[in-house]
Amino acid sequence: MYNEFFDREKLKYCYQCGKCSSGCDINRIDVSFQPHRLLHLISIGAADNLMEDAGLWKCTTCFTCSERCPQGIKVTEILWIARTIAVKAGHIPELLITQKDILLRTGRLIPMDNKKRGKAGLTAIQEESSVVARIFEIVEKEK
Amino acid sequence: MKIGIYLCTCEGEIEKVIDIDSLVKEASGWSGITDVHKDAFLCSEDGIRKIRKDVESSGLERVLIAACSPFFKMEEFSDLGLNKYLVERVNIREQCSRAHRNDPENATKKTKAMLRIFLEKAKYSQPLQPLQLPSLRSALVIGGGVAGINASIDIAETGNEVFLIEKNPFLGGKVAGFHKYFPRMCPPSCGLELMFSKIKSNPNVHVLTSSEIDTISGSPCNFEIFIKTSPRHIDMDKCVLCGKCLEVCPHNAIVYPEGFSYPCIPAINKGLCAVDCNKCVAVCPVDAIDLDEEGKATNIKVGAIVLATGWEPFDPTPLAEFGYGRLENVVTNIEFEKISKEKKISFEEPKKVAFIQCVGSRDERHLPYCSDVCCMVSIKQALFLKEVNPDNEVYIFYNDIRTPGEYEELYQKARRRGTIFIKGIPSELKQDEPQKINFSVFDTVAGKRLDITTDMVVLATGIKPSQGTIDLKEKIGIVLNKNNFVESHIQCYPQDTQRNAVFSAGCCRAPMDVSRSIESAGAAAIKTLQFFNNCTEITPDNPAVNILKCDVCKRCIEECPFKAYSFDEKGFPKSDIMKCRRCGVCMGGCPLAAISLGGLSIEQLSVMLDVFDRSYLGEDEPLILGFLCKNDAYRAVDDAALKGITYPPNFFGIMVPCAGAVNGAIIAKAISTGIDGVLIAGCPDNQCHYIHGSTLAKARLTDISNKLKEMYLEPERVRFISIGRDDPEKFADSIEEYVEELKKMGRNPLRL
């Protein structure tokens, strides 16, 4: 399935030096997230369970891995594409669904509490749901 | 002209397919034919004797041997009593009787056509005589490292003169600066001292240190080299090595030799001196110092050249994440050699040292290749640390440990002594406290993250070609590959350089350890000696340019794979008889067909086409004229016969040195005089024995296609195929296909 989305040829260059995992800030905190392991699984075609892997969503796209890879493999991009594939297959973390709803509704990822803002002496922030709807309209048309 | 034709039946085999008797009868009637004979065993002593007798008694001027492929029985047919260029081999066995064994009638017709064509070719052959062109029996070895030193010794010890030129004031190259070298962990003084004593004691070796090449001209057997030597400022005959100059020099301008160095005399780098210092001059007890000494220019003449320009270490500064140059105690493996040799740091008080492999190597952004030695170097250095004090903690962070052959023992030893090998490369090095380096690395085998703090990190950096090697591209015109190492191209001839009489040794060709460098130096020395020995007589069959036709478009100069062309006194291109490898790419590319090889001329090909019977198979059968390259395609077509593969007799093959030797004018003539198809068969890509002859042949077809379209002829009539030496099936299949397609296209309308 991954073949449709990106060229697996470049992945074959990976000789598992592990620099991506070494430099990954997420791996430092959560050792189960190992970019080099994910690349290896995708490369050998054993990544079917990857879509359900929560680890896919932990990447912060800091690009340290892609910067340091001696074979110029775009690790970040590959994980990003893996996320797209996962979403298309219906696997997406709960938190992101919530965020998507908030985005569509308010135009922001974090809900704004205008009451609290008023108490702190800040101006109220508008909900921009109409603008967001318009953006999605245009995106649909472009498709 | 008196011509003799000899048809062999190969003990009756050929006769089973081809009607030799009828051909004998017919050929006897051709004009100019003095003798036509059939023989069962032409290559036998009797057979040869018969031919020699005829040559003498009948005064034969040309001889046609219609028998097996010209690649068989070469020795037997080499001395028939006349110049070998006047003997024409006609391949009626492999490429006729065997190839068309299922079609005797047409095989016989094809044989007749073959005899006619090669008869005409023979009439225009020239009796080329070899010229006496002995080589100067002297060699220039460029580079005084371990490879250059050994090449010089090997050449000198077989009685030939050697000029060894080295840009530094001392011989020994990088190895002289090492602490030890593997696998036996010897100090370089041991090995090098023995080598230096051989050089010292051999009057055939002339060492020029502090010297560089200015220009190189001339050609193989006779190169002229201009050399610039920088002044040493210290008289080599007077200096007694008291060391007083070194003591007083305030600017570190004096390079002092070690005990084993050669020449064992210091050198002064005047560029570092202060103005009017002269402290060394004042203190020298034997007046050996002359700060005003000027450089010298010399020129030498040599027959052959050996490149041994070595390597330079990769600078890991661009890999900023490793902090080289920024963090304390992050050093390269070369620097570690110096540190351990000069005992700058005492490893007797236990330290923690981490080695990081492949820094900048196997990296598409820096050195994409593997530098061969770095794994062994780190293991060597790890073993040193463990030997000085087993409490030294050593980590090696690797991608793959590469210790081939018996070097595996040293890898095991390093493990046994407690070196910890971790498969995983750290992403960055930090310095959270002074004098210490810390980093976090993911151990890919354990699946765990390790946080490490060490006293030192050694970056195992690789080997890259030296600037000296790159400079030679301009000076000698050698070819460098995509990584800037000397291109030897053919895996069977690793010490060759695509330039006659120029050989390579050591790391300028590829990263290698000391042992391999010395071996490669021996190989280069042998090749040099072979060159000297084989150079006595050279036949002038190299291409000649017809200056009446030539308009100096310079295409031959540009396309020659061996850069063998230069301008003569009249301003016309001329091929150097020694540099040329007789591929004929120039002959094939000349837009005015003004170039001909000594053994195969445009005129010959033209008259061969004149007498080619375009209807030898009858009016309805299409004919394909094939030009087969002698290295791969022709051999593959011969092999088809050996494997019992048959193909249609519509195909008629002519051997050419290279597919690139086929000139568009000949192809145009073939088609415009009615030949239905022309096939050019060359080596597969990347395997052309003449580097790009095959590629050029393919590319030139675009021009030819256009010409055919202008003539309202189908461009598919002319095609190029790559035939590997082991591809006879591919050849036979493509001929079957080709004949079918030509039948569909119909006869060439220009066939009369």
Interface residues (C-beta under 8 A of the other chain):
Chain A: Y13 Y15 Q16 C17 G18 K19 C20 S21 S22 G23 C24 N27 R28 V31 Q34 H36 R37 T64 R68 P70 Q71 G72
Chain B: E321 C358 R362 D363 E364 R365 N399 D400 K423 G424 I425 P426 S427 E428 S440 V441 F442 D443 T444 G447 K448 R449
